Amino acid sequence: MIVKMTKIRIMGPKGLLPVVTDLLHGLGVIHVESRPPDVHRIEEILLRRFSIGAPTVHQKETLETLLERVKKLLLLLPAPPSAATQAPMIELQDRPFNETASKIEALAARVDQLTGKKKVHADELSILDRYEKILQALSPLISHVRESRDLDYLGIAIRIKERNVIPLLEQAMAKLTRNQYEILYAQADAELLAALLVFPKGNYTQVKSLLWEEAIGELRLPSSIMDKPLGEAFKIILHKRQDLPRRIRDADRELDELSRRWYGSLLTLRARLENQINQILIAASFYETKMTFVIYGWLPTADFETVRAGLTDRFGGRVVMDPIPVEEEERGQIPVTLINPPFVRPFEQFTKILPLPRYGTIDPTPFIAVFFPLFFGMIIGDIGYGLLLLAAAGIVRRRFRGDPFIRDFAYVFTAASVSSIVWGILYGELFGDLGEKLGLHPILMNRMEGFLQNLFLALAIGVVHILLGVGLGIFTAIQRGRRPEIIAKLSGFVLVVGFLMMTAGIMGFLPRSAVAVGLLSVVVSIPVMILGGGPTAAMEIHNLVNILSYLRLMGIGVASTALAFAANKLGGLVGNMVLGILIGGILHALNLVFGIFSPTIQSLRLHYVEFFENFFQGGGREYKPFRKTTWERSA
């Protein structure tokens, strides 16, 4: 449900403002507001925005600079095991700001140095990895080349699929060196051919130009060894290939040690800096006179007396908090926060997909908590699939118990899985018709045979869901005092009920007199709807079509059942038990995947499109209390 809010004004001597701000920050329940529009004339004359002095602005900038350094350190340092961050270390506790800043600067310099070295080593290692396989191929060739002051060498790499350039290269080298050259080849890997060009020293520049003109990749060694002969370069690379991983491990080891020593303190410092900055920033929403400060805001009504008592206990009568009336034009700006019982709260994830409901309207979360599992289970309706989903949801809940988002969805699908099992019992389905072979019989109906029963059940659920939505729309319209909307919604309710009565009378489910009563209800409700609610009220007629949308509960459910039956049938036709189980298992797995996504999408669609349009009023303003950050929350 939507939490009831109270609009407040806090006043007191300006000298107490820092202490009051810190107290409110710690309480963490007040949504601080700029001055509301209903300030009396005397307040408009006396009040002015709270002025933040230049020293405070400078302090904020200094804090922000240090905060950015701390955030950078937390990104660069590897996160230690959670146990290592359960309590902050002593390095930064209760230290003067200048000393803390100096320690952070020194730590940042060392971390930057280590990460810089690590990156250099990693980059060099990556380069050497590329060259090693080529040089390994060229190394045996070098031994065949007589060391000579008159000869020069160049290594090249040619892709196997481009080896057609080799004849052209040989022709060009012959012409360039007057046949005083040699090319030695060796395959580096399945895709790369390494070659060693041997030629007179005087042709070095011309050979390099030739390679460039022919777009042949010259083997460019790292700058540290590019002036070395290939044989010596290869030895250096092998040595570095063994040494660089050790250097990287050393850097990682020191970074891990720094993280164990500093990470908890950095998290605490980050939270402390964010809180100090927030206290400075929030002052821009305060007001003042020559002698007093004034704070406007909102807080949950249930917390009002607790906060007022806390201010009275701390400051006596020097700081007062009073409720102030809410003007009609402000109702759309009242902050919204939701609170639901523990078994309903996880379904708020579906509500949050849409904009928050407006204050004073209805929170749809409890209705999603009832109907989403109902729809989901009705579509799947299989004991076996339900048990598998239940097990999967349990594993996810245990595996991600520290992630509220994933944990909530796991809870939602736990409820949906239980619903699937219950519907499976009613349908008598266990992996399709396997339950029937084991003696399981339908209690409600057989979905593959009871077409009309299935159809009427889906329509009946649709009628209940739509009429509930219209009823909630009527309630919301009455709360908001919107007379045209009340008339339109009531007429729409009568229209749907009248149409159902007429249809039931025609089909023989109700006495024939119900046809006349229903027809009269339909004929009267439409003009009343349009005349009393305006032309747009005619959209209420759309609810008759919306009811038919609930047939998807039947259609998709029957499709899932048919695929489960087909999986069993195909598995039994193979003639080989192992192969039959494999084929049936694959088809059941596909059906299960289909059974997770499609029922979820269709169930949500029935809520968002057919149900919500009758009562949901979006556009709520999020409740953002002035609350301290803790390192646990910021971690």
BATI-175868 format. One record per residue (C-alpha): residue number from 1; x, y, z. Coordinates in steps of 0.2 Angstrom, whole numbers, always signed. Example, Ala and Ser with C-alpha at 12.3 -4.5 7.8 and 13.67 -1.06 7.14 Angstrom:
BEGIN
num east north up
1 +62 -22 +39
2 +68 -5 +36
***
This chain:
BEGIN
num east north up
1 +0 +0 +0
2 +5 +18 -2
3 +12 +25 +15
4 +2 +40 +22
5 +13 +56 +22
6 +12 +72 +32
7 +18 +89 +27
8 +29 +97 +40
9 +38 +113 +44
10 +53 +113 +56
11 +59 +130 +64
12 +72 +135 +76
13 +87 +147 +79
14 +100 +147 +65
15 +114 +143 +77
16 +106 +126 +80
17 +105 +122 +61
18 +120 +111 +59
19 +115 +100 +74
20 +97 +99 +68
21 +103 +94 +51
22 +114 +81 +58
23 +100 +74 +68
24 +88 +74 +54
25 +101 +66 +43
26 +103 +52 +56
27 +84 +49 +58
28 +83 +47 +39
29 +64 +49 +37
30 +62 +67 +31
31 +60 +71 +12
32 +66 +89 +12
33 +57 +100 +1
34 +59 +117 -7
35 +46 +130 +0
36 +29 +124 -4
37 +17 +135 -13
38 +5 +139 +1
39 +18 +150 +11
40 +9 +164 +19
41 +12 +182 +14
42 +21 +186 +30
43 +33 +171 +26
44 +36 +177 +8
45 +42 +194 +15
46 +53 +187 +29
47 +60 +171 +21
48 +74 +169 +9
49 +84 +154 +3
50 +98 +148 +15
51 +114 +156 +10
52 +129 +145 +8
53 +145 +154 +12
54 +161 +154 +1
55 +171 +144 +15
56 +157 +130 +14
57 +157 +130 -5
58 +176 +128 -4
59 +174 +114 +9
60 +162 +105 -2
61 +174 +106 -17
62 +188 +99 -6
63 +177 +85 +0
64 +171 +81 -18
65 +190 +80 -24
66 +194 +68 -10
67 +178 +58 -13
68 +183 +55 -31
69 +200 +49 -26
70 +193 +37 -14
71 +180 +31 -27
72 +195 +28 -39
73 +205 +18 -26
74 +190 +7 -23
75 +189 +4 -42
76 +207 +0 -43
77 +209 -11 -28
78 +203 -28 -29
79 +188 -31 -17
80 +194 -42 -3
81 +183 -56 +4
82 +167 -50 +13
83 +174 -54 +30
84 +188 -42 +27
85 +176 -28 +25
86 +165 -32 +40
87 +173 -18 +50
88 +184 -3 +45
89 +202 -3 +48
90 +211 +9 +60
91 +221 +19 +47
92 +207 +32 +44
93 +197 +32 +60
94 +196 +48 +69
95 +210 +57 +59
96 +210 +75 +56
97 +205 +79 +38
98 +222 +85 +32
99 +230 +69 +39
100 +217 +58 +30
101 +219 +67 +14
102 +238 +65 +15
103 +236 +46 +18
104 +224 +45 +3
105 +236 +54 -8
106 +251 +43 -3
107 +240 +27 -5
108 +233 +33 -22
109 +251 +37 -28
110 +257 +19 -24
111 +241 +11 -31
112 +243 +21 -47
113 +261 +16 -48
114 +257 -3 -45
115 +242 -3 -58
116 +253 +7 -70
117 +267 -6 -69
118 +255 -20 -70
119 +247 -13 -86
120 +264 -10 -94
121 +270 -28 -90
122 +253 -35 -96
123 +254 -25 -112
124 +272 -31 -115
125 +267 -49 -111
126 +253 -48 -124
127 +265 -42 -137
128 +278 -55 -133
129 +264 -69 -134
130 +261 -63 -152
131 +279 -63 -157
132 +284 -79 -148
133 +276 -92 -159
134 +284 -82 -174
135 +301 -81 -167
136 +300 -99 -162
137 +297 -104 -180
138 +311 -92 -186
139 +324 -97 -173
140 +329 -114 -182
141 +331 -104 -198
142 +343 -91 -191
143 +355 -105 -187
144 +356 -109 -205
145 +361 -91 -209
146 +379 -87 -208
147 +383 -72 -196
148 +390 -59 -208
149 +393 -41 -207
150 +388 -40 -225
151 +370 -48 -223
152 +354 -41 -215
153 +339 -50 -209
154 +320 -46 -209
155 +306 -57 -201
156 +289 -57 -209
157 +273 -65 -205
158 +261 -70 -219
159 +243 -77 -216
160 +241 -95 -224
161 +226 -89 -234
162 +237 -75 -242
163 +252 -86 -246
164 +249 -81 -265
165 +259 -66 -262
166 +275 -77 -259
167 +279 -79 -278
168 +277 -60 -280
169 +288 -57 -266
170 +302 -69 -272
171 +301 -60 -289
172 +303 -43 -282
173 +317 -48 -270
174 +326 -56 -285
175 +325 -40 -295
176 +329 -29 -280
177 +345 -39 -274
178 +350 -46 -291
179 +346 -63 -285
180 +357 -61 -269
181 +344 -66 -257
182 +336 -80 -248
183 +319 -83 -240
184 +317 -97 -227
185 +300 -102 -222
186 +292 -110 -207
187 +274 -112 -202
188 +270 -104 -185
189 +253 -111 -183
190 +238 -116 -193
191 +235 -98 -199
192 +252 -90 -200
193 +267 -93 -210
194 +284 -85 -203
195 +298 -81 -215
196 +316 -74 -214
197 +322 -63 -228
198 +341 -63 -229
199 +349 -50 -241
200 +364 -39 -243
201 +365 -24 -230
202 +365 -11 -243
203 +347 -16 -248
204 +339 -14 -231
205 +330 +2 -235
206 +324 -5 -252
207 +317 -21 -244
208 +308 -12 -231
209 +300 -1 -244
210 +295 -17 -254
211 +286 -25 -240
212 +277 -9 -237
213 +271 -7 -255
214 +266 -26 -255
215 +257 -24 -239
216 +267 -38 -231
217 +268 -37 -212
218 +285 -34 -206
219 +289 -42 -189
220 +291 -27 -179
221 +299 -31 -162
222 +296 -22 -146
223 +306 -6 -144
224 +317 -13 -131
225 +324 -27 -142
226 +320 -20 -160
227 +339 -16 -163
228 +344 -34 -158
229 +348 -48 -170
230 +333 -60 -171
231 +342 -74 -163
232 +347 -63 -148
233 +329 -55 -148
234 +321 -73 -147
235 +332 -77 -131
236 +327 -60 -123
237 +308 -64 -127
238 +309 -81 -119
239 +317 -73 -104
240 +304 -60 -102
241 +290 -72 -105
242 +296 -81 -89
243 +299 -65 -79
244 +284 -54 -83
245 +271 -65 -75
246 +281 -65 -59
247 +281 -46 -60
248 +263 -46 -63
249 +260 -58 -48
250 +271 -47 -37
251 +260 -32 -41
252 +244 -41 -38
253 +251 -48 -22
254 +255 -30 -16
255 +238 -23 -22
256 +229 -37 -12
257 +239 -33 +3
258 +234 -15 +2
259 +216 -19 -1
260 +215 -30 +15
261 +223 -16 +24
262 +213 -1 +17
263 +197 -7 +9
264 +186 -7 +24
265 +192 +11 +29
266 +190 +17 +11
267 +172 +11 +11
268 +169 +20 +28
269 +177 +36 +22
270 +167 +36 +6
271 +151 +35 +16
272 +157 +48 +28
273 +162 +60 +14
274 +145 +57 +5
275 +136 +61 +21
276 +146 +77 +23
277 +143 +83 +5
278 +124 +79 +6
279 +123 +89 +22
280 +130 +104 +13
281 +120 +101 -3
282 +103 +99 +7
283 +105 +117 +14
284 +101 +124 -3
285 +83 +118 +1
286 +82 +127 +18
287 +75 +144 +21
288 +80 +157 +34
289 +76 +174 +42
290 +88 +185 +51
291 +87 +174 +67
292 +79 +157 +62
293 +80 +143 +50
294 +64 +135 +42
295 +64 +117 +34
296 +49 +111 +24
297 +47 +93 +19
298 +37 +77 +21
299 +38 +62 +31
300 +28 +46 +34
301 +13 +50 +46
302 +18 +35 +57
303 +35 +43 +60
304 +28 +61 +64
305 +27 +59 +83
306 +43 +50 +85
307 +53 +64 +75
308 +44 +78 +85
309 +48 +69 +101
310 +66 +67 +96
311 +67 +86 +92
312 +59 +90 +109
313 +70 +79 +119
314 +86 +86 +111
315 +81 +104 +110
316 +67 +107 +121
317 +55 +120 +114
318 +69 +129 +104
319 +66 +118 +88
320 +48 +114 +84
321 +40 +103 +70
322 +22 +106 +65
323 +11 +98 +52
324 +4 +110 +39
325 -11 +108 +28
326 -9 +101 +10
327 -17 +111 -3
328 -26 +102 -18
329 -14 +108 -31
330 +0 +100 -20
331 -8 +82 -20
332 +1 +77 -35
333 +18 +81 -28
334 +16 +72 -12
335 +31 +59 -11
336 +26 +41 -13
337 +33 +26 -5
338 +26 +8 -4
339 +25 -3 +11
340 +18 -21 +10
341 +18 -37 +21
342 +34 -48 +18
343 +25 -60 +7
344 +19 -46 -4
345 +34 -35 -5
346 +44 -45 -18
347 +30 -42 -30
348 +34 -23 -29
349 +47 -27 -43
350 +33 -29 -55
351 +25 -13 -49
352 +42 -3 -51
353 +43 -7 -69
354 +29 +6 -71
355 +30 +24 -64
356 +25 +25 -46
357 +6 +26 -42
358 +1 +44 -38
359 -2 +48 -20
360 -19 +45 -14
361 -22 +31 -27
362 -21 +12 -26
363 -5 +2 -24
364 -8 -13 -36
365 +6 -24 -28
366 -6 -34 -17
367 -17 -38 -32
368 -2 -43 -43
369 +4 -54 -28
370 -13 -64 -29
371 -16 -64 -48
372 +1 -66 -55
373 +4 -83 -47
374 -14 -88 -51
375 -12 -84 -70
376 +6 -92 -70
377 +0 -108 -62
378 -15 -109 -73
379 -5 -108 -89
380 +8 -121 -84
381 -3 -132 -73
382 +9 -147 -72
383 +16 -154 -56
384 +32 -160 -63
385 +36 -143 -71
386 +31 -134 -55
387 +42 -145 -44
388 +57 -141 -56
389 +54 -122 -55
390 +52 -123 -37
391 +69 -132 -35
392 +77 -119 -47
393 +69 -104 -37
394 +76 -112 -21
395 +93 -113 -28
396 +93 -96 -34
397 +87 -89 -18
398 +101 -97 -8
399 +114 -93 -21
400 +109 -75 -22
401 +103 -71 -5
402 +114 -56 -4
403 +106 -48 -20
404 +88 -41 -15
405 +83 -39 -33
406 +87 -58 -38
407 +80 -64 -21
408 +64 -55 -24
409 +61 -63 -41
410 +66 -80 -34
411 +52 -78 -21
412 +40 -73 -34
413 +43 -88 -44
414 +43 -99 -29
415 +25 -93 -27
416 +21 -96 -45
417 +29 -113 -44
418 +18 -118 -30
419 +3 -112 -40
420 +8 -122 -54
421 +9 -138 -43
422 -9 -134 -36
423 -16 -132 -54
424 -7 -147 -59
425 -16 -157 -46
426 -32 -150 -52
427 -28 -154 -70
428 -21 -171 -66
429 -5 -167 -75
430 +13 -173 -71
431 +25 -170 -86
432 +10 -171 -97
433 +0 -187 -97
434 +14 -196 -87
435 +3 -193 -71
436 -11 -202 -79
437 +0 -218 -82
438 +4 -217 -63
439 -14 -216 -58
440 -16 -197 -56
441 -33 -191 -62
442 -40 -174 -65
443 -50 -166 -51
444 -56 -150 -60
445 -55 -155 -79
446 -44 -163 -92
447 -37 -148 -102
448 -34 -159 -118
449 -53 -164 -118
450 -62 -151 -108
451 -62 -137 -121
452 -78 -128 -115
453 -74 -130 -97
454 -57 -123 -100
455 -64 -108 -110
456 -77 -104 -97
457 -64 -105 -83
458 -53 -92 -92
459 -67 -81 -96
460 -74 -82 -78
461 -57 -77 -71
462 -56 -63 -84
463 -73 -56 -78
464 -68 -57 -60
465 -51 -48 -64
466 -59 -34 -75
467 -74 -31 -63
468 -61 -30 -48
469 -51 -17 -58
470 -67 -7 -62
471 -72 -8 -44
472 -55 -1 -39
473 -57 +13 -52
474 -73 +18 -44
475 -65 +18 -27
476 -51 +29 -33
477 -63 +41 -42
478 -73 +43 -26
479 -57 +46 -16
480 -52 +60 -29
481 -69 +67 -30
482 -70 +66 -49
483 -89 +65 -52
484 -87 +62 -71
485 -75 +48 -68
486 -87 +41 -55
487 -101 +41 -67
488 -91 +33 -81
489 -84 +19 -70
490 -101 +15 -62
491 -109 +15 -80
492 -94 +4 -86
493 -97 -8 -71
494 -116 -9 -75
495 -112 -12 -94
496 -101 -27 -90
497 -113 -35 -78
498 -128 -32 -89
499 -119 -39 -104
500 -114 -54 -94
501 -132 -57 -88
502 -139 -55 -105
503 -126 -68 -112
504 -129 -80 -97
505 -148 -79 -100
506 -146 -83 -119
507 -135 -98 -115
508 -147 -104 -102
509 -136 -102 -87
510 -149 -89 -80
511 -167 -87 -81
512 -174 -79 -98
513 -179 -64 -88
514 -160 -60 -86
515 -159 -57 -105
516 -171 -42 -103
517 -163 -35 -87
518 -146 -37 -95
519 -151 -29 -111
520 -159 -14 -102
521 -143 -12 -91
522 -133 -11 -107
523 -144 +1 -116
524 -146 +13 -101
525 -127 +12 -96
526 -120 +18 -113
527 -128 +35 -114
528 -126 +38 -95
529 -108 +34 -97
530 -105 +46 -112
531 -117 +60 -105
532 -110 +59 -88
533 -92 +55 -90
534 -89 +64 -107
535 -84 +56 -124
536 -68 +48 -118
537 -79 +38 -105
538 -84 +27 -120
539 -67 +18 -118
540 -76 +9 -104
541 -84 -2 -117
542 -67 -9 -121
543 -68 -19 -105
544 -80 -31 -114
545 -66 -35 -127
546 -53 -35 -113
547 -62 -50 -105
548 -59 -60 -121
549 -40 -57 -118
550 -40 -69 -104
551 -43 -83 -116
552 -24 -83 -118
553 -24 -92 -101
554 -32 -106 -109
555 -24 -106 -126
556 -6 -105 -120
557 -9 -117 -106
558 -17 -130 -119
559 -2 -127 -130
560 +10 -131 -116
561 +0 -147 -112
562 +0 -153 -130
563 +19 -151 -131
564 +21 -161 -115
565 +10 -174 -122
566 +19 -174 -138
567 +36 -176 -129
568 +30 -192 -120
569 +22 -199 -136
570 +38 -196 -147
571 +49 -203 -133
572 +38 -219 -133
573 +38 -221 -151
574 +57 -222 -153
575 +58 -240 -147
576 +74 -237 -137
577 +72 -233 -119
578 +88 -222 -117
579 +85 -213 -133
580 +66 -211 -129
581 +70 -203 -112
582 +83 -192 -121
583 +71 -186 -134
584 +57 -184 -121
585 +68 -175 -109
586 +74 -162 -122
587 +56 -158 -128
588 +51 -156 -109
589 +66 -145 -106
590 +61 -134 -121
591 +43 -134 -115
592 +49 -129 -97
593 +59 -114 -104
594 +44 -109 -114
595 +34 -111 -98
596 +44 -99 -89
597 +45 -84 -101
598 +28 -85 -110
599 +17 -87 -94
600 +27 -73 -86
601 +24 -61 -101
602 +6 -65 -103
603 +2 -64 -85
604 +10 -47 -84
605 +2 -41 -99
606 -16 -45 -92
607 -11 -34 -77
608 -3 -20 -86
609 -15 -18 -101
610 -32 -26 -96
611 -32 -23 -77
612 -22 -8 -73
613 -31 +3 -86
614 -46 +3 -75
615 -39 +11 -59
616 -20 +14 -60
617 -14 +32 -59
618 +4 +33 -63
619 +16 +48 -61
620 +19 +47 -42
621 +34 +56 -35
622 +47 +45 -27
623 +50 +48 -8
624 +68 +52 -6
625 +72 +54 +13
626 +87 +64 +19
627 +97 +49 +25
628 +114 +44 +29
629 +124 +33 +19
630 +133 +18 +27
631 +148 +9 +21
632 +137 -7 +20
633 +125 +1 +9
634 +138 +9 -2
635 +149 -7 -4
***
